[in-house]
């Protein structure tokens, strides 16, 4: 399902316009690259760990009444422009359980394998802390993560 909910983002948070040459899911972390030819988007690569995870994908999901629209299948496609947020201290997000496998409330988390989602931190404080687990109704269980 791979969904990211922006619970608390600073009004001054910087949003990056990004593009990548493959299809990716929400919750993917990226290493920022150079500006694209349009001078607006940054070309990105999938992050490989905490050190190069500059931003994470959090698309704005909008449906204009399409009866076939399924939020569970939203992805950023090759060449499309996506919206990515810096993992600033104090930012709080919620992610669906498939983006936080093997974590529990109170765990420190690292960027997940291949840069997707989160996993329990191998040591130290990682990139954030799981501060809650909630039910989002149709979206199921979500983990609330505070970047720090």
Long-range contacts (C-beta under 8 A, 24 or more apart in sequence): 1-72, 1-96, 1-98, 1-139, 1-140, 2-26, 2-27, 2-72, 2-74, 2-96, 2-98, 2-99, 2-116, 2-117, 3-27, 3-61, 3-71, 3-72, 3-74, 3-95, 3-96, 3-99, 3-139, 3-142, 4-56, 4-57, 4-58, 4-59, 4-93, 4-94, 4-95, 4-99, 5-93, 5-94, 5-95, 5-136, 5-142, 6-58, 6-85, 6-93, 7-92, 7-93, 7-94, 7-144, 8-90, 8-91, 8-92, 9-85, 9-91, 9-92, 10-88, 10-90, 10-91, 13-85, 13-86, 13-88, 13-91, 14-85, 14-86, 15-83, 15-84, 15-85, 16-42, 16-55, 16-83, 16-84, 16-85, 16-86, 17-41, 17-42, 17-81, 17-82, 17-83, 17-84, 18-42, 18-43, 18-44, 18-55, 18-57, 18-76, 18-81, 18-82, 18-83, 18-84, 19-43, 19-44, 19-79, 19-80, 19-81, 19-82, 20-44, 20-45, 20-46, 20-76, 20-78, 20-82, 21-78, 21-79, 22-78, 23-75, 23-76, 23-77, 23-78, 24-57, 24-75, 24-76, 24-82, 25-57, 25-75, 25-76, 25-116, 26-57, 26-58, 26-59, 26-74, 26-75, 26-76, 26-99, 27-56, 27-57, 27-58, 27-95, 27-96, 27-99, 27-116, 27-117, 28-56, 28-57, 28-76, 28-115, 28-116, 29-53, 29-54, 29-55, 29-56, 29-57, 29-87, 29-111, 29-112, 29-115, 29-116, 30-54, 30-55, 30-56, 30-57, 30-84, 30-115, 41-81, 44-84, 46-114, 46-115, 46-116, 47-111, 47-115, 48-114, 48-115, 49-110, 49-111, 49-115, 50-110, 50-111, 50-126, 50-127, 53-87, 53-111, 53-115, 53-127, 54-86, 54-87, 55-84, 55-85, 55-86, 55-87, 56-84, 56-85, 56-87, 56-93, 57-82, 57-83, 57-84, 58-83, 58-84, 58-85, 58-93, 59-83, 87-127, 87-128, 87-147, 88-147, 89-147, 89-148, 90-146, 90-147, 90-148, 91-146, 91-147, 92-131, 92-144, 92-145, 92-146, 92-147, 93-144, 93-145, 93-147, 94-134, 94-136, 94-142, 94-143, 94-144, 94-145, 95-142, 95-143, 95-145, 96-136, 96-139, 96-140, 96-141, 96-142, 97-140, 97-141, 97-142, 97-143, 99-143, 100-130, 100-143, 100-145, 103-130, 103-143, 104-130, 104-133, 105-130, 105-131, 105-132, 105-133, 105-143, 106-130, 109-145, 118-143, 118-145
